[in-house]
Amino acid sequence: MGVYEELGLQPIINASGAVTRLGGSPWPPAVLEAYCQAARACVPLEQLQAAASRVIAQATGAEAGLVTAGAAAALTLGTAAILAGNDLGRMERLPHCDGFGNELLVARDQRNPYDHAVRAAGARLVEVGYHEPLAGSGVRCVELWEYEAACTPQTAGVLYVYRPDARPPLEAVVEWAHRRGLPVLVDAAGELPPRANLRLEAAPGADLVAFSGGKAIRGPQATGILCGRRRLVASAAMQMLDTDDFSELWEPPAELFGNERWTGLPRQGIGRGYKVSKEQIVALLAALRLFISGAYEAEQQEKCALLEGLAQILADCPVECRLHMPPEGEGLPLLEIALRGACARDALAICRRLRSGSPPIYLGHGLLPQGKLLVNPLHLDRAAMPVLAQRLREELLASGA
Ligand SMILES: *Cc1c(COP(=O)(O)O)cnc(C)c1O
């Protein structure tokens, strides 16, 4: 009996991809092996994070990097770093910011549920501008003068949720913010691949960038990366690491903390609840190496063949299948199944029945309101495919009849 069966759970067929709700991404064998090896010995965590910083800096072009407990944790820690810098008193007071600026400017259309992570550190988000095409009210998006107009002595920085089509472009916002002496924190959690986005920090010069480790990188689900300016990454690390030591004995590694002198050792910081284990750090680094080497691209053909096979099996169902190849040739293909007639009206119910069957099947649900099902092949293999295909056929033919 497996560990899940023992707990009364049946493993699912995951056709949704690397979503947190369903447990993240599959671990490549090398990642699992790294995780197990790391569990067999102990090392000081600040030294391990310093080594991680070196690997992340190489991969991203940033000055320094930190393995965090996910991109959301990276956003909280990055915000804490912007608010407190290397001021131990401020670190102690967070998330309360009495006496210092705590406002982060954000384009109104970039507000999203993950900005809770930014507010959790004590920041107040100040929305700027309008995205009129989105609202159907006009033609212009957020403009730089609107950032300028919202700037006050309370402004501590800028939050930017990266998309290739986000407006104004990241470069322009960074250039404006730096003229104002303000740091820019970028949420790029789900913007990998393309691999080139790892170098966001280097290219447009953002101060801190947050990535998920448990999405396309295929590291442990509860890992992420915060990379950027050394001074800020050092502050984030100080607010996350276990600091229960005598300052006479504490030797912060220079490659993570720089050579500047700290006035003391902070107490357990706001990031203490986001601690990352040695096993997670080592496994994330193993996954990052595979990701940047392009190893995952080798799966593309096989996954394409699986999805094409599925589309063929559904040929006599009331659906229209479309295979989407990944943009820029990186990442995995996606099968879009557009439901027709009665099936289209039944999309939610079809999804629900697939989830409650045996084995439970979870399809991508992002386009359900348009009557479309999505099949993400990340977790799918030759063994899962016939089961998925048969259950889907049953449901489609029953609903369409
Ligand atoms: C997934 C995601 C997050 C959260 O990432 P975790 O690694 O799960 O913490 C934050 N922001 C955006 C835009 C995301 O897509």
The ligand as an SDF file (V2000), in Angstrom:
LIG
                    3D

 15 15  0  0  0  0  0  0  0  0999 V2000
    2.2870   31.0660   -8.5980 C   0  0  0  0  0  0  0  0  0  0  0  0
    2.3560   32.5250   -8.3720 C   0  0  0  0  0  0  0  0  0  0  0  0
    2.7420   33.0380   -7.1290 C   0  0  0  0  0  0  0  0  0  0  0  0
    3.0130   32.1620   -5.9400 C   0  0  0  0  0  0  0  0  0  0  0  0
    4.0990   31.3280   -6.1340 O   0  0  0  0  0  0  0  0  0  0  0  0
    4.4680   30.2030   -5.0530 P   0  0  0  0  0  0  0  0  0  0  0  0
    5.8090   29.7220   -5.4940 O   0  0  0  0  0  0  0  0  0  0  0  0
    3.4060   29.1530   -5.1590 O   0  0  0  0  0  0  0  0  0  0  0  0
    4.4820   30.8430   -3.7190 O   0  0  0  0  0  0  0  0  0  0  0  0
    2.8660   34.4090   -6.9970 C   0  0  0  0  0  0  0  0  0  0  0  0
    2.5990   35.2500   -8.0230 N   0  0  0  0  0  0  0  0  0  0  0  0
    2.2000   34.7920   -9.2340 C   0  0  0  0  0  0  0  0  0  0  0  0
    1.9250   35.7800  -10.3300 C   0  0  0  0  0  0  0  0  0  0  0  0
    2.0630   33.4100   -9.4540 C   0  0  0  0  0  0  0  0  0  0  0  0
    1.6790   32.9470  -10.6500 O   0  0  0  0  0  0  0  0  0  0  0  0
  1  2  1  0
  2  3  1  0
  2 14  2  0
  3  4  1  0
  3 10  2  0
  4  5  1  0
  5  6  1  0
  6  7  2  0
  6  8  1  0
  6  9  1  0
 10 11  1  0
 11 12  2  0
 12 13  1  0
 12 14  1  0
 14 15  1  0
M  END
$$$$
